[in-house]
C-alpha cells in the first residue's frame, strides 16, 4: 500500500499536479471524518481490548 501511495505522489508531482505538501493535501483532502458512534463497539468491549 505504501509503495502504491509513493508512486501516486511521484507521478502527480512529475505531471505537475502538485509541488508542495500543502497542494497535495488540498487535492487529497484533510483527515477522515470521525467514525459515527453507531459503528463503534460498546465501551466495555473497547476497554477489554486494552486492559
mmCIF file as Biopython writes it, N, C-alpha, C and O atoms, coordinates in Angstrom:
data_model
#
loop_
_atom_site.group_PDB
_atom_site.id
_atom_site.type_symbol
_atom_site.label_atom_id
_atom_site.label_alt_id
_atom_site.label_comp_id
_atom_site.label_asym_id
_atom_site.label_entity_id
_atom_site.label_seq_id
_atom_site.pdbx_PDB_ins_code
_atom_site.Cartn_x
_atom_site.Cartn_y
_atom_site.Cartn_z
_atom_site.occupancy
_atom_site.B_iso_or_equiv
_atom_site.auth_seq_id
_atom_site.auth_asym_id
_atom_site.pdbx_PDB_model_num
ATOM 1   N N  . UNK A ? 1  ? 0.827   -1.192 0.000   1.0 0.0 1  A 1 
ATOM 2   C CA . UNK A ? 1  ? 0.000   0.000  0.000   1.0 0.0 1  A 1 
ATOM 3   C C  . UNK A ? 1  ? 0.873   1.257  0.000   1.0 0.0 1  A 1 
ATOM 4   O O  . UNK A ? 1  ? 0.578   2.228  -0.698  1.0 0.0 1  A 1 
ATOM 5   N N  . UNK A ? 2  ? 1.945   1.228  0.787   1.0 0.0 2  A 1 
ATOM 6   C CA . UNK A ? 2  ? 2.821   2.396  0.855   1.0 0.0 2  A 1 
ATOM 7   C C  . UNK A ? 2  ? 3.500   2.650  -0.484  1.0 0.0 2  A 1 
ATOM 8   O O  . UNK A ? 2  ? 3.681   3.801  -0.881  1.0 0.0 2  A 1 
ATOM 9   N N  . UNK A ? 3  ? 3.876   1.582  -1.182  1.0 0.0 3  A 1 
ATOM 10  C CA . UNK A ? 3  ? 4.514   1.751  -2.495  1.0 0.0 3  A 1 
ATOM 11  C C  . UNK A ? 3  ? 3.543   2.353  -3.501  1.0 0.0 3  A 1 
ATOM 12  O O  . UNK A ? 3  ? 3.928   3.170  -4.337  1.0 0.0 3  A 1 
ATOM 13  N N  . UNK A ? 4  ? 2.296   1.947  -3.413  1.0 0.0 4  A 1 
ATOM 14  C CA . UNK A ? 4  ? 1.287   2.491  -4.321  1.0 0.0 4  A 1 
ATOM 15  C C  . UNK A ? 4  ? 1.109   3.994  -4.063  1.0 0.0 4  A 1 
ATOM 16  O O  . UNK A ? 4  ? 1.011   4.785  -5.001  1.0 0.0 4  A 1 
ATOM 17  N N  . UNK A ? 5  ? 1.068   4.373  -2.785  1.0 0.0 5  A 1 
ATOM 18  C CA . UNK A ? 5  ? 0.941   5.789  -2.448  1.0 0.0 5  A 1 
ATOM 19  C C  . UNK A ? 5  ? 2.159   6.566  -2.934  1.0 0.0 5  A 1 
ATOM 20  O O  . UNK A ? 5  ? 2.028   7.658  -3.488  1.0 0.0 5  A 1 
ATOM 21  N N  . UNK A ? 6  ? 3.338   6.002  -2.724  1.0 0.0 6  A 1 
ATOM 22  C CA . UNK A ? 6  ? 4.571   6.666  -3.154  1.0 0.0 6  A 1 
ATOM 23  C C  . UNK A ? 6  ? 4.554   6.895  -4.661  1.0 0.0 6  A 1 
ATOM 24  O O  . UNK A ? 6  ? 4.905   7.978  -5.130  1.0 0.0 6  A 1 
ATOM 25  N N  . UNK A ? 7  ? 4.149   5.888  -5.416  1.0 0.0 7  A 1 
ATOM 26  C CA . UNK A ? 7  ? 4.093   6.040  -6.880  1.0 0.0 7  A 1 
ATOM 27  C C  . UNK A ? 7  ? 3.084   7.109  -7.292  1.0 0.0 7  A 1 
ATOM 28  O O  . UNK A ? 7  ? 3.351   7.902  -8.195  1.0 0.0 7  A 1 
ATOM 29  N N  . UNK A ? 8  ? 1.936   7.130  -6.638  1.0 0.0 8  A 1 
ATOM 30  C CA . UNK A ? 8  ? 0.917   8.133  -6.965  1.0 0.0 8  A 1 
ATOM 31  C C  . UNK A ? 8  ? 1.429   9.538  -6.684  1.0 0.0 8  A 1 
ATOM 32  O O  . UNK A ? 8  ? 1.198   10.453 -7.474  1.0 0.0 8  A 1 
ATOM 33  N N  . UNK A ? 9  ? 2.115   9.714  -5.574  1.0 0.0 9  A 1 
ATOM 34  C CA . UNK A ? 9  ? 2.673   11.028 -5.232  1.0 0.0 9  A 1 
ATOM 35  C C  . UNK A ? 9  ? 3.734   11.429 -6.247  1.0 0.0 9  A 1 
ATOM 36  O O  . UNK A ? 9  ? 3.735   12.559 -6.735  1.0 0.0 9  A 1 
ATOM 37  N N  . UNK A ? 10 ? 4.636   10.509 -6.566  1.0 0.0 10 A 1 
ATOM 38  C CA . UNK A ? 10 ? 5.697   10.812 -7.532  1.0 0.0 10 A 1 
ATOM 39  C C  . UNK A ? 10 ? 5.136   11.152 -8.899  1.0 0.0 10 A 1 
ATOM 40  O O  . UNK A ? 10 ? 5.566   12.124 -9.520  1.0 0.0 10 A 1 
ATOM 41  N N  . UNK A ? 11 ? 4.184   10.368 -9.376  1.0 0.0 11 A 1 
ATOM 42  C CA . UNK A ? 11 ? 3.606   10.618 -10.702 1.0 0.0 11 A 1 
ATOM 43  C C  . UNK A ? 11 ? 2.838   11.936 -10.739 1.0 0.0 11 A 1 
ATOM 44  O O  . UNK A ? 11 ? 2.880   12.657 -11.736 1.0 0.0 11 A 1 
ATOM 45  N N  . UNK A ? 12 ? 2.148   12.241 -9.668  1.0 0.0 12 A 1 
ATOM 46  C CA . UNK A ? 12 ? 1.438   13.517 -9.606  1.0 0.0 12 A 1 
ATOM 47  C C  . UNK A ? 12 ? 2.388   14.699 -9.625  1.0 0.0 12 A 1 
ATOM 48  O O  . UNK A ? 12 ? 2.110   15.716 -10.260 1.0 0.0 12 A 1 
ATOM 49  N N  . UNK A ? 13 ? 3.511   14.568 -8.930  1.0 0.0 13 A 1 
ATOM 50  C CA . UNK A ? 13 ? 4.500   15.648 -8.918  1.0 0.0 13 A 1 
ATOM 51  C C  . UNK A ? 13 ? 5.115   15.821 -10.303 1.0 0.0 13 A 1 
ATOM 52  O O  . UNK A ? 13 ? 5.272   16.946 -10.779 1.0 0.0 13 A 1 
ATOM 53  N N  . UNK A ? 14 ? 5.467   14.701 -10.952 1.0 0.0 14 A 1 
ATOM 54  C CA . UNK A ? 14 ? 6.051   14.767 -12.298 1.0 0.0 14 A 1 
ATOM 55  C C  . UNK A ? 14 ? 5.057   15.392 -13.278 1.0 0.0 14 A 1 
ATOM 56  O O  . UNK A ? 14 ? 5.451   16.153 -14.163 1.0 0.0 14 A 1 
ATOM 57  N N  . UNK A ? 15 ? 3.780   15.075 -13.124 1.0 0.0 15 A 1 
ATOM 58  C CA . UNK A ? 15 ? 2.756   15.596 -14.027 1.0 0.0 15 A 1 
ATOM 59  C C  . UNK A ? 15 ? 2.389   17.046 -13.715 1.0 0.0 15 A 1 
ATOM 60  O O  . UNK A ? 15 ? 1.609   17.659 -14.443 1.0 0.0 15 A 1 
ATOM 61  N N  . UNK A ? 16 ? 2.954   17.601 -12.624 1.0 0.0 16 A 1 
ATOM 62  C CA . UNK A ? 16 ? 2.675   18.995 -12.281 1.0 0.0 16 A 1 
ATOM 63  C C  . UNK A ? 16 ? 1.386   19.205 -11.504 1.0 0.0 16 A 1 
ATOM 64  O O  . UNK A ? 16 ? 0.903   20.332 -11.396 1.0 0.0 16 A 1 
ATOM 65  N N  . UNK A ? 17 ? 0.824   18.128 -10.961 1.0 0.0 17 A 1 
ATOM 66  C CA . UNK A ? 17 ? -0.413  18.272 -10.188 1.0 0.0 17 A 1 
ATOM 67  C C  . UNK A ? 17 ? -0.154  18.947 -8.850  1.0 0.0 17 A 1 
ATOM 68  O O  . UNK A ? 17 ? -1.041  19.619 -8.324  1.0 0.0 17 A 1 
ATOM 69  N N  . UNK A ? 18 ? 1.046   18.783 -8.284  1.0 0.0 18 A 1 
ATOM 70  C CA . UNK A ? 18 ? 1.429   19.443 -7.047  1.0 0.0 18 A 1 
ATOM 71  C C  . UNK A ? 18 ? 2.940   19.519 -6.952  1.0 0.0 18 A 1 
ATOM 72  O O  . UNK A ? 18 ? 3.666   18.751 -7.583  1.0 0.0 18 A 1 
ATOM 73  N N  . UNK A ? 19 ? 3.391   20.466 -6.145  1.0 0.0 19 A 1 
ATOM 74  C CA . UNK A ? 19 ? 4.832   20.571 -5.897  1.0 0.0 19 A 1 
ATOM 75  C C  . UNK A ? 19 ? 5.123   20.815 -4.419  1.0 0.0 19 A 1 
ATOM 76  O O  . UNK A ? 19 ? 6.281   20.855 -4.005  1.0 0.0 19 A 1 
ATOM 77  N N  . UNK A ? 20 ? 4.069   20.976 -3.633  1.0 0.0 20 A 1 
ATOM 78  C CA . UNK A ? 20 ? 4.244   21.170 -2.190  1.0 0.0 20 A 1 
ATOM 79  C C  . UNK A ? 20 ? 3.301   20.242 -1.440  1.0 0.0 20 A 1 
ATOM 80  O O  . UNK A ? 20 ? 2.322   19.750 -1.999  1.0 0.0 20 A 1 
ATOM 81  N N  . UNK A ? 21 ? 3.608   20.008 -0.162  1.0 0.0 21 A 1 
ATOM 82  C CA . UNK A ? 21 ? 2.718   19.190 0.653   1.0 0.0 21 A 1 
ATOM 83  C C  . UNK A ? 21 ? 1.348   19.846 0.817   1.0 0.0 21 A 1 
ATOM 84  O O  . UNK A ? 21 ? 0.332   19.153 0.881   1.0 0.0 21 A 1 
ATOM 85  N N  . UNK A ? 22 ? 1.314   21.165 0.883   1.0 0.0 22 A 1 
ATOM 86  C CA . UNK A ? 22 ? 0.041   21.873 1.009   1.0 0.0 22 A 1 
ATOM 87  C C  . UNK A ? 22 ? -0.850  21.612 -0.205  1.0 0.0 22 A 1 
ATOM 88  O O  . UNK A ? 22 ? -2.055  21.406 -0.059  1.0 0.0 22 A 1 
ATOM 89  N N  . UNK A ? 23 ? -0.264  21.621 -1.395  1.0 0.0 23 A 1 
ATOM 90  C CA . UNK A ? 23 ? -1.035  21.339 -2.605  1.0 0.0 23 A 1 
ATOM 91  C C  . UNK A ? 23 ? -1.521  19.892 -2.603  1.0 0.0 23 A 1 
ATOM 92  O O  . UNK A ? 23 ? -2.655  19.614 -2.994  1.0 0.0 23 A 1 
ATOM 93  N N  . UNK A ? 24 ? -0.671  18.980 -2.167  1.0 0.0 24 A 1 
ATOM 94  C CA . UNK A ? 24 ? -1.056  17.573 -2.093  1.0 0.0 24 A 1 
ATOM 95  C C  . UNK A ? 24 ? -2.223  17.390 -1.127  1.0 0.0 24 A 1 
ATOM 96  O O  . UNK A ? 24 ? -3.163  16.650 -1.418  1.0 0.0 24 A 1 
ATOM 97  N N  . UNK A ? 25 ? -2.165  18.058 0.015   1.0 0.0 25 A 1 
ATOM 98  C CA . UNK A ? 25 ? -3.256  17.978 0.987   1.0 0.0 25 A 1 
ATOM 99  C C  . UNK A ? 25 ? -4.544  18.546 0.408   1.0 0.0 25 A 1 
ATOM 100 O O  . UNK A ? 25 ? -5.617  17.987 0.633   1.0 0.0 25 A 1 
ATOM 101 N N  . UNK A ? 26 ? -4.459  19.642 -0.329  1.0 0.0 26 A 1 
ATOM 102 C CA . UNK A ? 26 ? -5.654  20.222 -0.953  1.0 0.0 26 A 1 
ATOM 103 C C  . UNK A ? 26 ? -6.308  19.235 -1.916  1.0 0.0 26 A 1 
ATOM 104 O O  . UNK A ? 26 ? -7.534  19.134 -1.970  1.0 0.0 26 A 1 
ATOM 105 N N  . UNK A ? 27 ? -5.494  18.514 -2.669  1.0 0.0 27 A 1 
ATOM 106 C CA . UNK A ? 27 ? -6.021  17.555 -3.630  1.0 0.0 27 A 1 
ATOM 107 C C  . UNK A ? 27 ? -6.555  16.318 -2.919  1.0 0.0 27 A 1 
ATOM 108 O O  . UNK A ? 27 ? -7.639  15.828 -3.235  1.0 0.0 27 A 1 
ATOM 109 N N  . UNK A ? 28 ? -5.782  15.817 -1.953  1.0 0.0 28 A 1 
ATOM 110 C CA . UNK A ? 28 ? -6.144  14.571 -1.270  1.0 0.0 28 A 1 
ATOM 111 C C  . UNK A ? 28 ? -7.247  14.764 -0.242  1.0 0.0 28 A 1 
ATOM 112 O O  . UNK A ? 28 ? -7.969  13.821 0.082   1.0 0.0 28 A 1 
ATOM 113 N N  . UNK A ? 29 ? -7.380  15.964 0.266   1.0 0.0 29 A 1 
ATOM 114 C CA . UNK A ? 29 ? -8.365  16.201 1.314   1.0 0.0 29 A 1 
ATOM 115 C C  . UNK A ? 29 ? -7.701  16.193 2.677   1.0 0.0 29 A 1 
ATOM 116 O O  . UNK A ? 29 ? -6.499  15.966 2.809   1.0 0.0 29 A 1 
ATOM 117 N N  . UNK A ? 30 ? -8.505  16.442 3.667   1.0 0.0 30 A 1 
ATOM 118 C CA . UNK A ? 30 ? -7.995  16.502 5.030   1.0 0.0 30 A 1 
ATOM 119 C C  . UNK A ? 30 ? -8.240  15.177 5.733   1.0 0.0 30 A 1 
ATOM 120 O O  . UNK A ? 30 ? -8.520  14.164 5.093   1.0 0.0 30 A 1 
ATOM 121 N N  . UNK A ? 31 ? -8.134  15.193 7.018   1.0 0.0 31 A 1 
ATOM 122 C CA . UNK A ? 31 ? -8.309  13.972 7.820   1.0 0.0 31 A 1 
ATOM 123 C C  . UNK A ? 31 ? -9.686  13.364 7.577   1.0 0.0 31 A 1 
ATOM 124 O O  . UNK A ? 31 ? -10.641 14.080 7.276   1.0 0.0 31 A 1 
ATOM 125 N N  . UNK A ? 32 ? -9.787  12.057 7.706   1.0 0.0 32 A 1 
ATOM 126 C CA . UNK A ? 32 ? -11.081 11.414 7.502   1.0 0.0 32 A 1 
ATOM 127 C C  . UNK A ? 32 ? -12.096 11.847 8.545   1.0 0.0 32 A 1 
ATOM 128 O O  . UNK A ? 32 ? -11.746 12.298 9.636   1.0 0.0 32 A 1 
ATOM 129 N N  . UNK A ? 33 ? -13.354 11.701 8.183   1.0 0.0 33 A 1 
ATOM 130 C CA . UNK A ? 33 ? -14.419 12.035 9.122   1.0 0.0 33 A 1 
ATOM 131 C C  . UNK A ? 33 ? -14.380 11.067 10.299  1.0 0.0 33 A 1 
ATOM 132 O O  . UNK A ? 33 ? -14.001 9.908  10.134  1.0 0.0 33 A 1 
ATOM 133 N N  . UNK A ? 34 ? -14.770 11.532 11.489  1.0 0.0 34 A 1 
ATOM 134 C CA . UNK A ? 34 ? -14.796 10.628 12.635  1.0 0.0 34 A 1 
ATOM 135 C C  . UNK A ? 34 ? -15.822 9.513  12.431  1.0 0.0 34 A 1 
ATOM 136 O O  . UNK A ? 34 ? -16.826 9.697  11.742  1.0 0.0 34 A 1 
ATOM 137 N N  . UNK A ? 35 ? -15.562 8.381  13.025  1.0 0.0 35 A 1 
ATOM 138 C CA . UNK A ? 35 ? -16.486 7.249  12.946  1.0 0.0 35 A 1 
ATOM 139 C C  . UNK A ? 35 ? -17.728 7.577  13.771  1.0 0.0 35 A 1 
ATOM 140 O O  . UNK A ? 35 ? -17.621 8.047  14.904  1.0 0.0 35 A 1 
ATOM 141 N N  . UNK A ? 36 ? -18.884 7.332  13.208  1.0 0.0 36 A 1 
ATOM 142 C CA . UNK A ? 36 ? -20.126 7.596  13.930  1.0 0.0 36 A 1 
ATOM 143 C C  . UNK A ? 36 ? -20.261 6.628  15.098  1.0 0.0 36 A 1 
ATOM 144 O O  . UNK A ? 36 ? -19.851 5.470  15.010  1.0 0.0 36 A 1 
ATOM 145 N N  . UNK A ? 37 ? -20.837 7.111  16.185  1.0 0.0 37 A 1 
ATOM 146 C CA . UNK A ? 37 ? -20.986 6.309  17.401  1.0 0.0 37 A 1 
ATOM 147 C C  . UNK A ? 37 ? -21.669 4.973  17.138  1.0 0.0 37 A 1 
ATOM 148 O O  . UNK A ? 37 ? -21.330 3.968  17.763  1.0 0.0 37 A 1 
ATOM 149 N N  . UNK A ? 38 ? -22.627 4.956  16.220  1.0 0.0 38 A 1 
ATOM 150 C CA . UNK A ? 38 ? -23.371 3.713  15.980  1.0 0.0 38 A 1 
ATOM 151 C C  . UNK A ? 38 ? -22.488 2.599  15.417  1.0 0.0 38 A 1 
ATOM 152 O O  . UNK A ? 38 ? -22.863 1.427  15.466  1.0 0.0 38 A 1 
ATOM 153 N N  . UNK A ? 39 ? -21.317 2.959  14.882  1.0 0.0 39 A 1 
ATOM 154 C CA . UNK A ? 39 ? -20.405 1.956  14.329  1.0 0.0 39 A 1 
ATOM 155 C C  . UNK A ? 39 ? -19.320 1.531  15.319  1.0 0.0 39 A 1 
ATOM 156 O O  . UNK A ? 39 ? -18.559 0.606  15.034  1.0 0.0 39 A 1 
ATOM 157 N N  . UNK A ? 40 ? -19.237 2.183  16.460  1.0 0.0 40 A 1 
ATOM 158 C CA . UNK A ? 40 ? -18.223 1.855  17.454  1.0 0.0 40 A 1 
ATOM 159 C C  . UNK A ? 40 ? -18.713 0.734  18.361  1.0 0.0 40 A 1 
ATOM 160 O O  . UNK A ? 40 ? -19.911 0.636  18.624  1.0 0.0 40 A 1 
ATOM 161 N N  . UNK A ? 41 ? -17.806 -0.114 18.846  1.0 0.0 41 A 1 
ATOM 162 C CA . UNK A ? 41 ? -18.224 -1.167 19.776  1.0 0.0 41 A 1 
ATOM 163 C C  . UNK A ? 41 ? -18.593 -0.546 21.120  1.0 0.0 41 A 1 
ATOM 164 O O  . UNK A ? 41 ? -18.165 0.567  21.424  1.0 0.0 41 A 1 
ATOM 165 N N  . UNK A ? 42 ? -19.380 -1.252 21.926  1.0 0.0 42 A 1 
ATOM 166 C CA . UNK A ? 42 ? -19.701 -0.741 23.268  1.0 0.0 42 A 1 
ATOM 167 C C  . UNK A ? 42 ? -18.415 -0.477 24.050  1.0 0.0 42 A 1 
ATOM 168 O O  . UNK A ? 42 ? -17.403 -1.141 23.831  1.0 0.0 42 A 1 
ATOM 169 N N  . UNK A ? 43 ? -18.459 0.482  24.951  1.0 0.0 43 A 1 
ATOM 170 C CA . UNK A ? 43 ? -17.244 0.867  25.679  1.0 0.0 43 A 1 
ATOM 171 C C  . UNK A ? 43 ? -16.643 -0.293 26.460  1.0 0.0 43 A 1 
ATOM 172 O O  . UNK A ? 43 ? -15.423 -0.348 26.622  1.0 0.0 43 A 1 
ATOM 173 N N  . UNK A ? 44 ? -17.463 -1.226 26.951  1.0 0.0 44 A 1 
ATOM 174 C CA . UNK A ? 44 ? -16.935 -2.370 27.705  1.0 0.0 44 A 1 
ATOM 175 C C  . UNK A ? 44 ? -16.055 -3.236 26.794  1.0 0.0 44 A 1 
ATOM 176 O O  . UNK A ? 44 ? -15.026 -3.750 27.231  1.0 0.0 44 A 1 
ATOM 177 N N  . UNK A ? 45 ? -16.451 -3.390 25.563  1.0 0.0 45 A 1 
ATOM 178 C CA . UNK A ? 45 ? -15.649 -4.174 24.617  1.0 0.0 45 A 1 
ATOM 179 C C  . UNK A ? 45 ? -14.357 -3.445 24.319  1.0 0.0 45 A 1 
ATOM 180 O O  . UNK A ? 45 ? -13.286 -4.053 24.331  1.0 0.0 45 A 1 
ATOM 181 N N  . UNK A ? 46 ? -14.437 -2.175 24.056  1.0 0.0 46 A 1 
ATOM 182 C CA . UNK A ? 46 ? -13.241 -1.379 23.754  1.0 0.0 46 A 1 
ATOM 183 C C  . UNK A ? 46 ? -12.275 -1.427 24.927  1.0 0.0 46 A 1 
ATOM 184 O O  . UNK A ? 46 ? -11.074 -1.622 24.737  1.0 0.0 46 A 1 
ATOM 185 N N  . UNK A ? 47 ? -12.789 -1.252 26.132  1.0 0.0 47 A 1 
ATOM 186 C CA . UNK A ? 47 ? -11.932 -1.273 27.322  1.0 0.0 47 A 1 
ATOM 187 C C  . UNK A ? 47 ? -11.256 -2.597 27.525  1.0 0.0 47 A 1 
ATOM 188 O O  . UNK A ? 47 ? -10.101 -2.640 27.949  1.0 0.0 47 A 1 
ATOM 189 N N  . UNK A ? 48 ? -11.944 -3.687 27.234  1.0 0.0 48 A 1 
ATOM 190 C CA . UNK A ? 48 ? -11.365 -5.024 27.435  1.0 0.0 48 A 1 
ATOM 191 C C  . UNK A ? 48 ? -10.213 -5.306 26.488  1.0 0.0 48 A 1 
ATOM 192 O O  . UNK A ? 48 ? -9.377  -6.163 26.771  1.0 0.0 48 A 1 
ATOM 193 N N  . UNK A ? 49 ? -10.158 -4.605 25.379  1.0 0.0 49 A 1 
ATOM 194 C CA . UNK A ? 49 ? -9.083  -4.816 24.419  1.0 0.0 49 A 1 
ATOM 195 C C  . UNK A ? 49 ? -7.755  -4.236 24.908  1.0 0.0 49 A 1 
ATOM 196 O O  . UNK A ? 49 ? -6.687  -4.702 24.509  1.0 0.0 49 A 1 
ATOM 197 N N  . UNK A ? 50 ? -7.822  -3.230 25.762  1.0 0.0 50 A 1 
ATOM 198 C CA . UNK A ? 50 ? -6.607  -2.521 26.155  1.0 0.0 50 A 1 
ATOM 199 C C  . UNK A ? 50 ? -6.309  -2.592 27.648  1.0 0.0 50 A 1 
ATOM 200 O O  . UNK A ? 50 ? -5.473  -1.833 28.139  1.0 0.0 50 A 1 
ATOM 201 N N  . UNK A ? 51 ? -6.964  -3.473 28.373  1.0 0.0 51 A 1 
ATOM 202 C CA . UNK A ? 51 ? -6.708  -3.610 29.815  1.0 0.0 51 A 1 
ATOM 203 C C  . UNK A ? 51 ? -5.471  -4.399 30.091  1.0 0.0 51 A 1 
ATOM 204 O O  . UNK A ? 51 ? -5.116  -4.605 31.251  1.0 0.0 51 A 1 
#
